Amino acid sequence: MLACFLATGAAAQISIDIDETQRISFESGNFDVRRYSGEMQGVSYFVDNKLVMTADQIDLETGGQPKEGSFFVKSLEVINAEITGEDLRFSSAIARNVDFGVLLGEHSPVRNVSFDAGAAGFFDDSFLQVRGIEFSDESATVTVGNVETLDFVFDALPTGERYARNGGLLIDDLRFDLGTVNREFKELADTLAARGLRAAEFDFAVSQIANFVGGELRAEHAFNLVMDEMASLELVSGFEVKLATLVALESMAAQGRAKESEMLNLIGGIELASLNATYLDAGLVDTLVDVMAAEQNVSPAEMRSSLRSMLTQTLEGMLPRNGRRMARPLETLLKQGGGLEVSVRPQQPIILSNFLGFLIMPDLALEQLGVTITHLRDQ
């Protein structure tokens, strides 16, 4: 470790070489390289002598120096940071009891098949939050009010491997500025602007509830998306995974490799128990119809009629036995607004490998999966 003091104008700059590639400098405060902890103000962080990040303040307490594949952070608070060269900044970041070595480690698609991959680096008392995010490029400006993890609860399988009983991620106030969109989206942006919307704003959350029952992991995943003044979508799925499949997935992730035949065998141990999607429209359908009508130089009413006819013909052609039943609620949505509920309720859980056959016989698939579509009246 090398520490020195550099004069920069009226302020003294403290500079510390963390290792051969990393250097941190700050105007005031302290940093203990042995404990990898400190409280610093006016911070600049360099890698290979290139400025990577600046921050007004960083308070850091860790479990010690990084080890191979592990860097445990007890607490971290970063104020007003900017990532150099990426046009990315955030007003604050907080982390508690997170292993960033595991979280930010190199993950191949194979490693991510582990049932624990989404929660790697987190523990029961872990928390991560970033607020006031801003980034932009030539095509768009994006801001995010708040990103934070939901409460984690972990448990162990009979074989000892852990799994997340509860966990999730919440994102509030995700905002896309529509003033600088790509050409292909300009007409949609202009239509939204005519309705008084200069930005597309979203809130969404993903979460998991899982329990090990009767030799299998039963997991429910929920996804909620709200587009302000436009629409909302809720998607809830239920899966059942055999213990042998869980163990094989974990082994495969640890080895970092998988054969195609192994993956196909594993699919036979994963079953879909239920799926439910609820869409509530608050103007998105009208907006899309208006855009398509303008593109084809017809009235919105003519566009709706054309879409209903095309939808019915397409579904009846693909699904001779069930097409009309599926098309009716979609037609009603186009005509009256409101919403849709799509439900998948098979009499017994369906093995995922069966879906390959369902692609060949979609009518049979709808019947075996117990698929229903219901129109929801506008409230």
C-alpha positions as CSV (number, residue, x, y, z in Angstrom):
1,M,0.0,0.0,0.0
2,L,1.3,3.5,-0.8
3,A,-0.4,6.6,0.6
4,C,0.6,10.1,-0.4
5,F,-0.7,13.7,-0.3
6,L,-1.0,15.7,-3.4
7,A,-1.7,19.5,-3.6
8,T,-4.7,20.3,-5.9
9,G,-5.5,24.0,-5.7
10,A,-6.6,24.9,-2.3
11,A,-7.4,21.3,-1.2
12,A,-5.0,18.5,-0.2
13,Q,-5.7,15.3,-2.0
14,I,-5.1,12.0,-0.2
15,S,-4.2,9.2,-2.6
16,I,-4.0,5.5,-1.7
17,D,-2.8,2.6,-3.9
18,I,-5.1,-0.2,-3.0
19,D,-3.3,-2.7,-5.2
20,E,-1.4,-2.8,-8.4
21,T,-4.4,-1.7,-10.5
22,Q,-6.7,0.2,-8.1
23,R,-6.2,3.7,-6.6
24,I,-8.5,5.8,-4.5
25,S,-8.1,9.5,-3.7
26,F,-10.2,11.8,-1.6
27,E,-10.2,15.3,-0.2
28,S,-10.9,14.4,3.5
29,G,-11.6,11.4,5.6
30,N,-9.7,8.1,5.9
31,F,-9.4,4.6,4.4
32,D,-7.8,1.6,6.0
33,V,-6.6,-0.7,3.2
34,R,-6.1,-3.6,5.7
35,R,-9.7,-3.5,6.8
36,Y,-10.9,-2.2,3.4
37,S,-13.0,0.3,5.3
38,G,-13.2,4.1,5.7
39,E,-15.2,7.3,5.5
40,M,-14.2,9.6,2.6
41,Q,-15.3,12.9,1.1
42,G,-14.6,14.1,-2.4
43,V,-13.7,10.7,-3.7
44,S,-12.2,9.6,-7.0
45,Y,-11.6,5.9,-7.9
46,F,-9.1,4.8,-10.5
47,V,-8.4,1.5,-12.2
48,D,-5.2,1.2,-14.3
49,N,-4.8,5.0,-13.8
50,K,-8.2,5.7,-15.5
51,L,-10.9,7.5,-13.6
52,V,-13.8,5.2,-13.1
53,M,-16.0,6.9,-10.6
54,T,-16.4,10.0,-8.5
55,A,-18.5,10.6,-5.4
56,D,-19.2,13.3,-2.9
57,Q,-19.0,10.8,-0.1
58,I,-18.3,7.1,0.5
59,D,-18.7,5.3,3.9
60,L,-17.6,1.7,3.7
61,E,-17.2,-1.1,6.2
62,T,-16.3,-4.6,5.0
63,G,-15.3,-8.0,6.3
64,G,-11.7,-7.4,5.1
65,Q,-9.8,-7.4,1.9
66,P,-11.4,-9.1,-1.2
67,K,-10.6,-12.8,-1.6
68,E,-11.0,-14.9,-4.7
69,G,-14.7,-14.7,-5.6
70,S,-15.7,-13.0,-2.4
71,F,-15.9,-9.4,-1.1
72,F,-18.3,-9.1,1.9
73,V,-19.6,-5.6,2.5
74,K,-21.1,-5.0,6.0
75,S,-22.3,-1.5,5.1
76,L,-21.9,0.9,2.3
77,E,-23.3,4.4,1.6
78,V,-22.4,6.4,-1.5
79,I,-23.6,9.9,-2.1
80,N,-23.8,11.7,-5.5
81,A,-21.8,9.3,-7.6
82,E,-21.0,9.5,-11.3
83,I,-19.6,6.6,-13.5
84,T,-17.0,8.2,-15.7
85,G,-17.5,7.9,-19.5
86,E,-20.9,6.2,-19.1
87,D,-23.1,9.2,-18.6
88,L,-24.5,7.4,-15.5
89,R,-25.0,8.9,-12.1
90,F,-27.0,8.3,-8.9
91,S,-27.8,10.3,-5.9
92,S,-27.3,7.6,-3.3
93,A,-26.6,3.9,-2.9
94,I,-26.9,1.8,0.3
95,A,-25.8,-1.8,0.8
96,R,-25.9,-3.9,3.9
97,N,-24.5,-7.4,4.3
98,V,-23.9,-8.2,0.6
99,D,-21.1,-10.3,-0.9
100,F,-20.3,-8.2,-4.0
101,G,-17.6,-10.7,-5.0
102,V,-20.3,-13.2,-5.6
103,L,-23.0,-10.8,-6.8
104,L,-20.8,-9.1,-9.4
105,G,-18.8,-12.3,-10.3
106,E,-18.7,-13.5,-13.9
107,H,-21.8,-15.6,-14.5
108,S,-22.2,-17.7,-17.6
109,P,-25.7,-18.7,-18.8
110,V,-24.9,-22.2,-17.5
111,R,-24.0,-20.9,-14.0
112,N,-27.2,-19.0,-13.9
113,V,-29.3,-22.2,-14.1
114,S,-28.7,-22.6,-10.4
115,F,-32.0,-22.3,-8.5
116,D,-30.1,-19.9,-6.2
117,A,-28.5,-17.8,-8.9
118,G,-30.9,-14.8,-8.6
119,A,-30.0,-14.4,-4.9
120,A,-26.3,-15.1,-5.1
121,G,-24.4,-12.8,-2.7
122,F,-27.5,-12.1,-0.5
123,F,-28.4,-13.3,3.0
124,D,-31.4,-13.0,5.3
125,D,-30.4,-9.5,6.5
126,S,-29.1,-8.2,3.1
127,F,-30.4,-5.0,1.6
128,L,-29.5,-3.1,-1.5
129,Q,-30.9,0.3,-2.7
130,V,-30.0,2.9,-5.3
131,R,-31.9,6.1,-5.6
132,G,-31.9,9.0,-8.1
133,I,-30.4,7.1,-11.1
134,E,-29.9,9.0,-14.4
135,F,-28.4,7.8,-17.6
136,S,-28.7,8.7,-21.2
137,D,-27.4,8.1,-24.7
138,E,-28.1,9.4,-28.2
139,S,-31.6,7.9,-28.3
140,A,-33.1,8.4,-24.8
141,T,-32.8,9.8,-21.4
142,V,-33.8,7.5,-18.5
143,T,-34.2,8.2,-14.8
144,V,-35.1,5.8,-12.0
145,G,-36.4,7.1,-8.7
146,N,-35.7,4.0,-6.6
147,V,-34.4,0.5,-6.9
148,E,-34.3,-1.8,-3.9
149,T,-34.3,-5.4,-2.9
150,L,-37.3,-6.9,-1.0
151,D,-36.8,-8.9,2.2
152,F,-34.8,-12.1,1.7
153,V,-35.5,-15.3,3.6
154,F,-33.4,-18.3,2.9
155,D,-33.8,-22.0,3.8
156,A,-32.0,-25.2,3.1
157,L,-32.9,-28.2,1.0
158,P,-32.6,-31.7,2.6
159,T,-29.3,-32.0,0.7
160,G,-27.9,-28.8,2.3
161,E,-28.1,-26.4,-0.6
162,R,-29.8,-23.2,0.2
163,Y,-32.8,-21.6,-1.7
164,A,-34.6,-18.3,-1.4
165,R,-38.0,-18.8,0.3
166,N,-38.7,-15.1,-0.2
167,G,-37.0,-12.4,-2.2
168,G,-37.5,-9.8,-4.9
169,L,-36.8,-6.5,-6.5
170,L,-38.8,-3.2,-6.6
171,I,-38.3,-0.4,-9.1
172,D,-40.2,2.9,-8.7
173,D,-40.4,5.8,-11.1
174,L,-38.7,4.4,-14.2
175,R,-39.0,7.2,-16.6
176,F,-38.2,7.3,-20.4
177,D,-38.0,10.8,-21.9
178,L,-40.0,10.6,-25.1
179,G,-38.4,13.8,-26.6
180,T,-35.4,12.0,-28.1
181,V,-36.7,8.6,-29.2
182,N,-35.6,6.7,-32.3
183,R,-37.3,7.4,-35.6
184,E,-39.3,4.2,-35.5
185,F,-41.0,5.2,-32.2
186,K,-41.5,8.9,-33.1
187,E,-45.1,8.5,-34.2
188,L,-46.0,6.8,-30.9
189,A,-44.1,9.5,-29.0
190,D,-46.0,12.2,-30.9
191,T,-49.3,10.5,-30.1
192,L,-48.5,10.2,-26.4
193,A,-47.4,13.9,-26.4
194,A,-50.8,14.8,-27.9
195,R,-52.4,13.1,-24.9
196,G,-50.2,15.2,-22.6
197,L,-47.6,12.5,-21.9
198,R,-44.0,13.7,-22.5
199,A,-42.5,10.6,-20.8
200,A,-43.3,6.9,-20.3
201,E,-43.3,6.1,-16.6
202,F,-43.2,2.7,-15.1
203,D,-43.2,1.0,-11.7
204,F,-42.6,-2.7,-11.4
205,A,-41.7,-5.4,-9.0
206,V,-40.6,-9.1,-9.1
207,S,-40.9,-11.5,-6.2
208,Q,-40.6,-15.1,-5.3
209,I,-42.2,-17.3,-2.6
210,A,-40.9,-20.9,-2.4
211,N,-41.3,-23.8,0.0
212,F,-40.0,-27.4,-0.1
213,V,-42.9,-29.8,0.2
214,G,-43.1,-33.5,-0.4
215,G,-39.8,-33.9,-2.2
216,E,-40.1,-30.9,-4.5
217,L,-39.7,-27.1,-4.4
218,R,-42.9,-25.3,-5.0
219,A,-42.3,-21.7,-6.2
220,E,-44.6,-18.9,-7.0
221,H,-43.1,-16.0,-9.0
222,A,-44.9,-12.7,-9.4
223,F,-44.3,-9.8,-11.8
224,N,-46.2,-6.5,-11.5
225,L,-45.9,-3.7,-14.0
226,V,-47.7,-0.4,-14.0
227,M,-47.4,2.1,-16.9
228,D,-48.6,5.4,-15.5
229,E,-51.9,6.5,-17.1
230,M,-51.7,3.7,-19.7
231,A,-52.0,0.2,-18.4
232,S,-51.0,-2.4,-15.8
233,L,-50.0,-6.1,-15.9
234,E,-49.8,-8.7,-13.2
235,L,-48.2,-12.1,-13.9
236,V,-48.2,-14.9,-11.4
237,S,-46.7,-18.3,-12.1
238,G,-46.4,-21.5,-10.1
239,F,-43.7,-24.1,-10.7
240,E,-42.8,-27.4,-9.1
241,V,-39.2,-28.7,-9.3
242,K,-38.1,-32.2,-8.2
243,L,-35.3,-32.4,-5.6
244,A,-33.1,-34.4,-8.0
245,T,-33.5,-31.7,-10.6
246,L,-32.5,-29.0,-8.1
247,V,-29.4,-30.9,-7.1
248,A,-28.4,-31.5,-10.8
249,L,-28.9,-27.8,-11.5
250,E,-26.7,-26.8,-8.7
251,S,-24.0,-29.2,-9.8
252,M,-24.2,-28.0,-13.4
253,A,-23.9,-24.4,-12.2
254,A,-20.8,-25.2,-10.1
255,Q,-19.1,-26.9,-13.0
256,G,-20.0,-24.1,-15.4
257,R,-21.0,-26.4,-18.2
258,A,-23.9,-28.4,-19.5
259,K,-24.7,-30.8,-22.4
260,E,-27.8,-30.3,-24.4
261,S,-29.0,-33.8,-23.5
262,E,-28.6,-33.0,-19.8
263,M,-30.7,-29.9,-20.1
264,L,-33.5,-31.8,-21.8
265,N,-33.5,-34.4,-19.1
266,L,-33.7,-31.6,-16.4
267,I,-36.7,-30.0,-18.1
268,G,-38.5,-33.3,-17.3
269,G,-38.1,-32.5,-13.6
270,I,-39.7,-29.0,-13.8
271,E,-43.5,-28.7,-14.0
272,L,-45.9,-25.8,-14.6
273,A,-48.6,-25.8,-12.0
274,S,-50.4,-22.5,-12.8
275,L,-50.1,-19.3,-14.6
276,N,-52.3,-16.2,-14.3
277,A,-52.0,-12.9,-16.1
278,T,-54.2,-9.8,-15.5
279,Y,-54.0,-6.9,-17.9
280,L,-55.9,-3.6,-17.1
281,D,-56.1,-1.0,-19.9
282,A,-56.2,2.7,-19.1
283,G,-55.5,4.1,-22.6
284,L,-52.7,2.1,-24.1
285,V,-54.9,0.2,-26.5
286,D,-56.5,3.5,-27.7
287,T,-53.0,5.0,-28.2
288,L,-51.7,2.0,-30.2
289,V,-54.9,2.0,-32.4
290,D,-54.5,5.7,-33.1
291,V,-50.8,5.2,-34.1
292,M,-51.7,2.3,-36.5
293,A,-54.7,4.2,-37.9
294,A,-52.4,7.2,-38.7
295,E,-49.8,4.9,-40.3
296,Q,-52.5,3.3,-42.6
297,N,-54.4,6.6,-43.2
298,V,-57.7,5.3,-41.8
299,S,-59.9,6.3,-39.0
300,P,-59.5,4.7,-35.5
301,A,-62.9,3.1,-35.8
302,E,-61.9,1.5,-39.1
303,M,-58.7,0.4,-37.6
304,R,-60.4,-1.3,-34.6
305,S,-62.8,-3.1,-36.9
306,S,-59.9,-4.3,-39.1
307,L,-58.0,-5.5,-36.1
308,R,-60.9,-7.4,-34.7
309,S,-61.5,-9.2,-38.0
310,M,-57.8,-10.0,-38.4
311,L,-57.6,-11.3,-34.9
312,T,-60.6,-13.6,-35.2
313,Q,-59.4,-15.0,-38.6
314,T,-55.9,-15.6,-37.3
315,L,-57.0,-17.4,-34.1
316,E,-59.6,-19.5,-35.8
317,G,-57.1,-20.5,-38.4
318,M,-54.5,-21.6,-35.8
319,L,-57.0,-23.1,-33.4
320,P,-60.0,-24.6,-35.2
321,R,-61.6,-25.9,-31.9
322,N,-60.8,-23.0,-29.6
323,G,-60.0,-20.0,-31.8
324,R,-63.4,-18.4,-31.6
325,R,-63.6,-18.8,-27.8
326,M,-60.2,-17.2,-27.4
327,A,-60.9,-14.3,-29.8
328,R,-64.1,-13.2,-28.3
329,P,-62.7,-11.5,-25.1
330,L,-59.9,-9.9,-27.2
331,E,-62.5,-8.4,-29.6
332,T,-64.4,-7.1,-26.6
333,L,-61.3,-5.4,-25.3
334,L,-60.7,-3.7,-28.6
335,K,-64.3,-2.6,-28.7
336,Q,-65.0,-1.6,-25.1
337,G,-61.7,-1.3,-23.3
338,G,-61.4,-2.8,-19.8
339,G,-59.0,-5.6,-19.3
340,L,-58.1,-9.3,-19.8
341,E,-57.5,-12.2,-17.5
342,V,-55.6,-15.1,-18.9
343,S,-55.6,-18.2,-16.7
344,V,-53.7,-21.5,-17.1
345,R,-55.0,-24.2,-14.8
346,P,-54.1,-27.7,-15.8
347,Q,-55.7,-30.5,-13.9
348,Q,-52.2,-31.6,-12.8
349,P,-48.8,-29.9,-13.2
350,I,-47.5,-30.1,-16.8
351,I,-43.8,-31.1,-17.4
352,L,-42.0,-28.4,-19.4
353,S,-40.8,-30.9,-22.0
354,N,-44.4,-31.4,-23.0
355,F,-44.5,-27.9,-24.4
356,L,-42.4,-29.0,-27.4
357,G,-45.3,-31.2,-28.4
358,F,-47.9,-28.5,-27.6
359,L,-46.3,-26.3,-30.3
360,I,-47.3,-28.9,-32.9
361,M,-50.9,-29.3,-31.5
362,P,-51.9,-25.9,-30.1
363,D,-55.6,-26.8,-29.8
364,L,-54.8,-29.8,-27.7
365,A,-52.4,-27.7,-25.6
366,L,-55.1,-25.2,-24.7
367,E,-57.4,-27.9,-23.5
368,Q,-54.8,-29.8,-21.5
369,L,-53.5,-26.6,-20.0
370,G,-56.9,-25.4,-19.1
371,V,-56.4,-22.0,-20.7
372,T,-59.2,-19.4,-20.4
373,I,-59.3,-15.8,-21.4
374,T,-61.9,-13.5,-19.7
375,H,-62.7,-9.9,-20.5
376,L,-62.7,-7.6,-17.5
377,R,-65.1,-4.7,-17.6
378,D,-63.8,-1.2,-17.1
379,Q,-64.2,-0.2,-13.5
